[in-house]
Amino acid sequence: MKEEYSYKIASNLLKIGAVKFDFEKLFTWTSGIKSPVYCDNRLSLSYVSLRDLIRNAYIHTIQENFTDVEVIAGVATGAIAQGVLVADRLELSFVYVRSEAKKYGFKKSVEGFLKKGQRTVIIEDHVSTGGSSIKVLEELRNEGANVLGMVAVLSYDLPEAVEALHKSNCKLYTLSEFSILKDVAFKEGYISEEEINELSRWYENPREYSL
């Protein structure tokens, strides 16, 4: 089941331009990493069939791995909309986690009603270095959530993210992966053989990569 939707999601993200490659002018990630690839999964919300595909893949993954989940937590801003769609279909409570606490009012980081000990699954749009994902995990745990794990549309599979989530005792499941995205991009003509080799070189040491 996963293999079927993993390749389909990767192909569609490429088709709508949510994934961009630039081997001349690198993209700068939030973490400061310079990368020849950038993915904006929020664009998928504008395409009904892809939006539905991603929602259904989230639901399948959650039902298969987190049978006792009570709350879906979306990560602001990229995963709020899909989180709501997933929670609605599963008839579960929904909260979302801000990138930083509000500076006024109740000054909350977690928006919505969350009881202490509630079994919670985090919905992410993508995981790169894992830094923002760990921050969300900590915010939810500080609010008393029993975080069962995290599901993301895409992971770059970077070792530092894998290690960080492992140390934080957080299971990560993904709908697609960087290796699949790279494979599909090459097979469908978005990148050349030379460029796929360059992506592999970047992956070996992304923080030190340069053209």
N, C-alpha and C positions, 0 to 999 in steps of 0.2 A: 504493500500500500504506500509506504513512505517513498520508495523509489519512484513510483508513478507520479506523485505530486511534487516531489523535489525537483525533478527535471522540468516539469511543466511550469512551476513557479519561476525557476531560473530563466527559462526561455521567455516567459511573458514579461518579467522585469527588464530583460534586455530589449524586448520588442517595444515597450512603451518609453524607453529611455530613462528608466529609473536607475539603471547602472550605467556609469560613464567611465570610459578609459581615456587617459591622456598620458602619453609617454614622452611628451615634450615639456608640458607645464604641469607639475605634480599638484594634486589636491592636498590641502592641509587638514588633517583631522583635528577634532577637539583636543585630543591627547598631544598634539604637536607632531605626530607622525606625518611624514611626507609620503604620499601614496599615488601610484598610477591608476588607482581604481577608487570609485566613490559610488555609494548606493544610497538613494533616497527612496525608501519603501513607501513613504507617505503618498507618493504619486499613484500608487496602486489603488488608492481609495476612489479615484476618479474613473476607474474602469470597472464596471459592474461585474463582469465575469471573473476578472482576476481578484477583485475584492471578495467575491463569494468563494473562490477557490482557496484563498488564504484563510478566510474565516473557517471554512470547513476543515482545512488541514489543522488549524489550531485546535478545533473541537475534537477531531480524531485523536490528536496527540495527547490532549488532556484526558479524554475518556480512557485512553489506553494506559496512561501512566499515573494519573492522579484521581482515582475513583472516588475518593472521599473529600474532594475540594468543596469549600463553602464560599470562597470569595475569589473573584478575578481582579487583579490589580494591574491597571495599565500604566505604562511609563510615559510621562509627558515629554514631548507632545506627540511623538510619532506613533505611540501605541494606544492612545486613548480611544480613538474611534473603533479600531478593531477590537479592543478590549470590551467596549460596550456591546458590540455586535455578538461577540462570543458569549458574554455573560447573559445577554438576552436570550439567546438560543438555548443555553444550558439552564436558564431560569435560576441564575445565581446572583448574589449581591456583587456590586461593583464599586471599586474605589480607584483613584488614580494618585500617582506620586509625582509631585512637582520636582523640577530640577533643583529648586532651592525654595526654602520656606518663604511664605508671604511676609512682607515687612510691615503689614498692617492687619487690623482685625484680630483674628485668633492666631495669626502667624503660623499656620499649619503647613506641613510638608505633605501630609497624606489627606486627601480630600474625600469625604464620604464617611459612612458609618462603619467602623471596624471594631468588633468586640475582641477583647484579649483572648488569645488562644485559637482564634478562628483559622482554619486551614486555608491557606492562600496560595494561589499560583500567579506568578508574575508574567505578564505579557509584554515582550520587548519587540521592537521592530527589527533591530539588528544588534549584534554584539561584536565589538572590535577588540579593544584592549581589555574590556571588562570593568574599567574604572567606574563609569556611570552606573553600570548594572549592580556593582557591589554597593554603591551609595544608596541605590533604591532598596536593595535587600536590607541594608542596615536601618534605613528609615522605617521600613515596615516592621522589622523586629523590635525597634525602639517603641513602636506603637503597640507592641504585644502580639503581633501576628505570628502564627505558626506557618512559616513559609515552607511549602512542600517542594518548590522548585520553580524553574523559569522556562518559558517557551519563547523562542525568537524565530522570526521569519528566516533570518540569515545569520550565520556566524562566519567570521573570517578565519576561524580555527587557529588563532594566534596562541602560541604556547603560554604567553603571560596571562591571557584571559582564562585559559583552561586551568592554569595553576591557581589563579586568584579565586575562581569559583570553587575549586576543590578545597582550598584552604578555608573558605567561608562555608563549607558544607552545603553547597547549593547545586542541585542537579540541573543541568542545562539540556534541553531538547530543542532541536532546530528543525524547521520545515525544509530548509535547504542549506548547503554549505558552500564555502568558497571554492573547494575542489570541484564541485558540480558546476558552479557558475563559470569557472574557468574553462571547464571541458565543453560546456554548451556554447560559450562565447566563441571558442575556436571552431567547433563543428558547424556553427551557423554563420561563420564568416565575419564576426565582429572584431576579431583580433587575428593577427598572423601567427605563424609558428615562432617567429623571432620575438613577437610580443608576449606570447605565452611563456617563453623562456625567461623573458624579462620579469614577468609576474612571479615566476618561481624564484628568481634572484632576489626580488623585493621581499618575498615571504621568508627567506632564510634569515634576514636581519632587517626588519622594517624600520627600526629606530635609527639605523646607521645608513640606510639606503640613500643613494644619490645617483643621478643620471651620469 
